[in-house]
Amino acid sequence: MNPRVKDVKPGEDYTLVITFTDNRIKVFDVKPYLETGMFRMLKNAEIFNSVKPFMGSIQWNNGLDLCPDTLYEESK
């Protein structure tokens, strides 16, 4: 099992700056998801910037979330 999300901040150009429980800080690019289903809503800056840590992962105010393993493995 990969480390879980400890903190998340919205970054520039639809990125997320994520601190994981192993204290690594990584950047996750959300842009590839913005044309897929419900993730289109994240193009709204108010919604995108509402991201918060949630149960070891992240969640936006509209209820969208991403798998913590995806976040860890695909972040740079």
C-alpha positions in Angstrom: 0.0 0.0 0.0 1.3 3.4 -0.9 1.4 6.4 1.5 -1.8 8.3 2.0 -2.5 12.0 1.5 -1.7 14.2 4.5 -2.2 17.6 2.9 -3.2 19.0 -0.5 -3.0 22.5 -2.0 -4.3 23.6 -5.4 -1.4 24.6 -7.6 -0.8 26.4 -10.9 -2.4 25.2 -14.1 -4.6 22.5 -12.7 -2.0 20.8 -10.5 -2.2 19.7 -6.9 0.7 19.9 -4.5 0.3 16.9 -2.2 2.1 16.0 1.0 1.9 12.3 1.7 2.3 10.4 5.0 5.9 9.5 4.1 6.5 13.3 4.1 7.2 13.4 0.3 5.8 16.4 -1.5 4.7 15.6 -5.0 2.8 17.4 -7.8 -0.2 15.7 -9.5 -1.4 17.0 -12.9 -5.2 17.0 -13.1 -5.3 18.3 -16.7 -5.6 14.8 -18.3 -8.8 14.2 -16.3 -10.5 17.5 -17.2 -12.2 16.2 -20.4 -13.5 13.0 -18.7 -17.0 12.7 -17.3 -17.7 14.5 -14.0 -14.1 15.8 -13.8 -15.1 18.5 -16.4 -16.6 20.4 -13.4 -13.0 20.9 -12.1 -12.5 23.5 -14.9 -14.4 25.8 -12.6 -11.7 27.4 -10.5 -13.9 27.7 -7.4 -14.6 24.0 -7.5 -11.0 23.1 -8.3 -9.6 25.2 -5.5 -12.0 23.5 -2.9 -9.8 20.4 -2.8 -9.1 19.1 0.7 -7.6 15.9 2.2 -10.2 13.3 2.9 -9.8 9.9 4.5 -6.2 9.4 3.2 -7.0 10.8 -0.3 -8.5 14.0 -1.6 -12.0 15.3 -2.3 -13.5 18.4 -3.9 -16.6 20.1 -2.5 -18.7 18.6 -5.3 -17.9 15.1 -4.0 -15.3 14.1 -6.7 -12.3 12.3 -5.4 -9.3 10.3 -6.7 -7.7 7.1 -5.6 -4.8 7.7 -3.2 -2.7 5.1 -5.0 -3.2 6.9 -8.3 -2.2 10.2 -6.7 1.0 8.8 -5.3 2.0 6.7 -8.3 1.2 9.4 -11.0 2.6 12.4 -9.1 6.1 13.8 -9.8 
